[in-house]
Amino acid sequence: MEVDERGAKRLLARHPWVWRGMLRRSPETPGFYPVVHRGRFLALALFNRKTELAVRAYAWEEADPWEAWLKNLRAALKRREADRVARPQGGRRLVHAEGDFLPGLVVDEYAGYLVVQIGAAALEARRAALVEALVETLDPRGVLLKNDTRGRQKEGLPLYVEAAYGEIPERLWVEEGRVWLPVRPWQGQKTGAFLDQRENRLFAGALARRTRPARALDVFGYQGGFALHLARHATEVWVVDASEAALAVAREAAEKNRLSNLRTLAANAFDFLKREARRGSGYDLVVLDPPSFARKKGDLERAYAAYKEINLRAMRILRPGGHLLTASCSHHLNEEAFLAMLKEAAGDARRVFRVVARAGQAADHPVLVNVPETGYLKFAVLKRVG
Ligand SMILES: C[S@@+](CC[C@H](N)C(=O)[O-])C[C@H]1O[C@@H](n2cnc3c(N)ncnc32)[C@H](O)[C@@H]1O
């Protein structure tokens, strides 16, 4: 497969993505191929001509393409080995696609069960070998192929969820600090839970232990991930989410964790926050963890306004000295824009906030400097000081 000048420039700068329009010559079928420019080897890459993002590189040295891919897989698993030994009942990301030089693949582990998402046609064709390699290296209790992500349609792949090895329960529980966190591998969002917020949820728990909030709020709370950590130290915690199915799991999790102070409310978060602000309600701690409002660059303006609206209202309902824990998982809203949005929201809310902490996605979701697309989660902890 041969790329033009523009494609070569990207690969030489170690960015793995080359668009279809930058190809000079390409194979018929999806697969693992060497990429060249004017006869010079540049990289090994996944290829699929069906999608705009036709080339995704994963290695920069000449080798057998599949063997090189397996080598990257083994290296990614090895990087997480210490954590697997230390927390066998925990949840973790074992493979973070491009962040681990494994484009098209996400592997999450929940208490010994693997949930795999394949997002590339080249890899789908090798899925039996992939499952075999995972089983051989990790000896898991089961492997679920949760191949229901929208990105697969662009690759021309079908959507399905099926067990590839062992039996996978409907509900799993993983240990996260002192909390049992619920996971729905078959039905849940992403691979069944949001592992990218793991360290931030632990941070929230530690903050609540120090500050003992009387009233806490987890907005866009899903299965109560943050709320479960907060409820161990707060007097009362409300989880608000649009999905009643997710809230039912949050209630079940409260029971499992013996927490009787967690309440749930099925509502549109925008309407809920507007109502609470109008009522003049007061909270000591508010978490905002919305879904991505900007899935593509063109959505950014509208998304910025939506992020600002929820943050402004959350700032209004925070009592003096209270904390706002706010996140954005949209790659298109970069760190600078996220902070600018918070500044505008605080100004419009006529409140002053101090930055207590800033963070991103959990460390097992590695970010490459060369590939900003591998980093997407922004997280800020703000304290109301005026
Ligand atoms: C990023 S997830 C939250 C993850 C959660 N904080 C955790 O740690 O597990 C976003 C949640 O927002 C919910 N959601 C999306 N749009 C909503 C809306 N307009 N109102 C309320 N909830 C919404 C989704 O159902 C989803 O559960």
The ligand as an ORCA input file, in Angstrom:
! r2SCAN-3c Opt
* xyz 0 1
  C     -20.743      9.549     30.905
  S     -22.178      8.741     31.501
  C     -22.010      8.903     33.238
  C     -21.076      7.878     33.860
  C     -21.069      7.857     35.367
  N     -20.706      9.118     35.932
  C     -20.144      6.782     35.909
  O     -19.124      7.124     36.527
  O     -20.427      5.598     35.761
  C     -23.447      9.842     31.031
  C     -24.865      9.503     31.460
  O     -25.711     10.589     31.062
  C     -27.010     10.083     30.796
  N     -27.708     11.119     29.998
  C     -27.519     11.452     28.704
  N     -28.283     12.520     28.369
  C     -28.978     12.864     29.493
  C     -29.908     13.890     29.793
  N     -30.275     14.799     28.893
  N     -30.416     13.934     31.050
  C     -30.048     13.037     31.982
  N     -29.150     12.059     31.747
  C     -28.634     11.966     30.521
  C     -26.766      8.754     30.123
  O     -27.897      7.911     30.331
  C     -25.504      8.265     30.856
  O     -25.884      7.398     31.896
*
